[in-house]
């Protein structure tokens, strides 16, 4: 009898605990429902803000989409001769050689003298560093400013000088657009090696953004195609005569 009474008491306490737990869960769910409703309202407001922000971004992107993209090839001729050393480097070399001569040991002539070799050497005269084009100011030839980089600029029929460019077409890379711009003014007359797949820089104007690629001249004699009437090979500093100050500043930093 005692055991039965004890089991009945235990079942009553367990039933009372479950009933109390159910009541507490009901209050928590109710509060959670209120919080969810508030969160939903905030999310709705955030959704409106996000939608407005997205709309503004879409308008900006659409405006940017109207800005045309162009690719342009900068054809360069690398230096032909080593540039002359600056004054400080020549002075240091003379000082270094004079100091080394103080500790140099003179060996007997019969050991160091070349026997019969100097008499048979052909006469050698180095080519001049200054060419005829440098003296006459002819910029239409590659044979000028041998110690410096030269860049090819062309003149269109309307009298405008600059780098030729082509408008970007769907389905092609910007490098392919730049290579197409090279074909547009030079055809197959020039062979160039394009330096990398990434552009060297870009310049924005009223009619669009131009991406510049650098192509090192390998060989060929330039034959201008229709639409171009003149060309010039110029140094980085001389580019300022063909472009405005802002454009020239970009080119100097880019090249």
Secondary structure, 3 states (H helix, E strand, C coil): CHHHHHHHHHHHHHHHHHHHHHHHHHHHHHHHHHHHHHHHHHHHHHHHHHHHHHHHHHHHHHHHHCCCEEEEEEEEECCCCCCCCCHHHHHHHHHHHHHHHHCCCCCCHHHHCCCCHHHHCCCCCCCCCCCHHHHHCCCCCCCCCCCCCEEEEEEECCCCEECCEEECCCCCCHHHHHHHHHHHHHCCCCEEEECCCCCCEEEEECCEEEEEEEEEEEECCCCCCCCEEEEEEECCCHHHHCCCHHHHHHHHHHC
